[in-house]
Amino acid sequence: MTAGQADALQRLWPKWGLDIDGQRVVDLGELFGNDNPVVLEIGFGMGEATAQMAAADPGTNILAVDVHTPGQGNLLSLADRNGLNNVRVGNGDAIILLREMLAPDSLDGLRVYFPDPWPKKRHHKRRLIQPEFLSLAATRLKPGALVHCATDWEPYAEQMLEALTAHPDFENTQADGGFAPRPQFRPLTRFEGQGLDKGHVVNDLLFRRVER
Ligand SMILES: C[S@@+](CC[C@H](N)C(=O)[O-])C[C@H]1O[C@@H](n2cnc3c(N)ncnc32)[C@H](O)[C@@H]1O
C-alpha cells in the first residue's frame, strides 16, 4: 500500500467507509446523505473506473465493495481529490453485504466488472456469477434495475450469459439475447487493459431485473 492510500484510508474511512460485518441493515439514504439511486459495484479493484463513472454521473450513488485494502485507499483518495460525494467504499465480502446488510428492493443497479475468472475447472465454483448469487442479488434489486457485467474471459462470459438468461428474475436488454456492445458509460478498467494486452476479447452483459 502506498503512503497516499494509507493516508486516505485513515482520513476518509470514518466518513466514506462501510465495514461489512453483517451486523445491521444499512440505511442507504443515511449512508449517502440523500435519496439518489444507488448502484452496487462489486470488486472495483483500484477504483479508477469507479471514480470516473461517479464523476460522470453525480446524481447516482455508487456503493463500491472490495476486499482489497490498497484499492480502497486508492478509491477514497480519488474521490477526495475529485470532489466526489457519491461514492462509498465497503470493505468485505459482497455476498455478506447483499445478504445481511442491504434491504430488499434497495438497489437501482449492480455492476460487476472483470470478476476473478477462476479459469481452472476445479475453481469454477468460486466464480461470483452463479444462479444462487443471482437469486440473492435479485431480491435486493428494484424492478427495472440494470445488472451490468463484463469479463475478458470468454468461457466465463458464456457462463454469465447462460446463468442470466436462464434466471427468471432477469431479462436481456439485447433483442438478440446476446452480449451487449460496451456502453459508453463504462470506462476501460485496469484489469480489462491487462486482458486486452494479452489479446483477450471483452464481453459486456446488460440485463434488467424484471417486474415482480
Ligand atoms: C479481477 S479484479 C477486477 C477489478 C476491477 N473491476 C477491474 O476491472 O480492474 C476482481 C476484484 O474483485 C474483488 N472481489 C472478489 N470477490 C469479492 C467479493 N466476494 N466481495 C468483494 N470483492 C470481491 C477482488 O478483490 C478484486 O479486486
Ligand as a Chemical Component Dictionary entry (heavy atoms), coordinates in Angstrom:
data_LIG
# 
_chem_comp.id                   LIG 
_chem_comp.type                 NON-POLYMER 
_chem_comp.pdbx_formal_charge   0 
_chem_comp.three_letter_code    LIG 
# 
loop_
_chem_comp_atom.comp_id 
_chem_comp_atom.atom_id 
_chem_comp_atom.alt_atom_id 
_chem_comp_atom.type_symbol 
_chem_comp_atom.charge 
_chem_comp_atom.model_Cartn_x 
_chem_comp_atom.model_Cartn_y 
_chem_comp_atom.model_Cartn_z 
_chem_comp_atom.pdbx_ordinal 
LIG C1  C1  C 0  -10.007 -9.235  -11.301 1  
LIG S1  S1  S 1  -10.294 -7.941  -10.180 2  
LIG C2  C2  C 0  -11.091 -6.697  -11.171 3  
LIG C3  C3  C 0  -11.015 -5.341  -10.575 4  
LIG C4  C4  C 0  -11.646 -4.195  -11.391 5  
LIG N1  N1  N 0  -13.085 -4.350  -11.519 6  
LIG C5  C5  C 0  -11.011 -4.040  -12.753 7  
LIG O1  O1  O 0  -11.658 -4.382  -13.752 8  
LIG O2  O2  O -1 -9.847  -3.595  -12.815 9  
LIG C6  C6  C 0  -11.626 -8.583  -9.182  10 
LIG C7  C7  C 0  -11.819 -7.860  -7.862  11 
LIG O3  O3  O 0  -12.939 -8.421  -7.188  12 
LIG C8  C8  C 0  -12.670 -8.458  -5.797  13 
LIG N2  N2  N 0  -13.565 -9.452  -5.193  14 
LIG C9  C9  C 0  -13.599 -10.776 -5.470  15 
LIG N3  N3  N 0  -14.557 -11.379 -4.753  16 
LIG C10 C10 C 0  -15.163 -10.422 -3.997  17 
LIG C11 C11 C 0  -16.216 -10.436 -3.039  18 
LIG N4  N4  N 0  -16.864 -11.561 -2.722  19 
LIG N5  N5  N 0  -16.575 -9.273  -2.466  20 
LIG C12 C12 C 0  -15.919 -8.118  -2.794  21 
LIG N6  N6  N 0  -14.919 -8.051  -3.689  22 
LIG C13 C13 C 0  -14.540 -9.183  -4.284  23 
LIG C14 C14 C 0  -11.179 -8.767  -5.730  24 
LIG O4  O4  O 0  -10.610 -8.370  -4.502  25 
LIG C15 C15 C 0  -10.631 -7.979  -6.907  26 
LIG O5  O5  O 0  -10.221 -6.678  -6.531  27 
# 
loop_
_chem_comp_bond.comp_id 
_chem_comp_bond.atom_id_1 
_chem_comp_bond.atom_id_2 
_chem_comp_bond.value_order 
_chem_comp_bond.pdbx_ordinal 
LIG C1  S1  SING 1  
LIG S1  C2  SING 2  
LIG S1  C6  SING 3  
LIG C2  C3  SING 4  
LIG C3  C4  SING 5  
LIG C4  N1  SING 6  
LIG C4  C5  SING 7  
LIG C5  O1  DOUB 8  
LIG C5  O2  SING 9  
LIG C6  C7  SING 10 
LIG C7  O3  SING 11 
LIG C7  C15 SING 12 
LIG O3  C8  SING 13 
LIG C8  N2  SING 14 
LIG C8  C14 SING 15 
LIG N2  C9  SING 16 
LIG N2  C13 SING 17 
LIG C9  N3  DOUB 18 
LIG N3  C10 SING 19 
LIG C10 C11 SING 20 
LIG C10 C13 DOUB 21 
LIG C11 N4  SING 22 
LIG C11 N5  DOUB 23 
LIG N5  C12 SING 24 
LIG C12 N6  DOUB 25 
LIG N6  C13 SING 26 
LIG C14 O4  SING 27 
LIG C14 C15 SING 28 
LIG C15 O5  SING 29 
# 
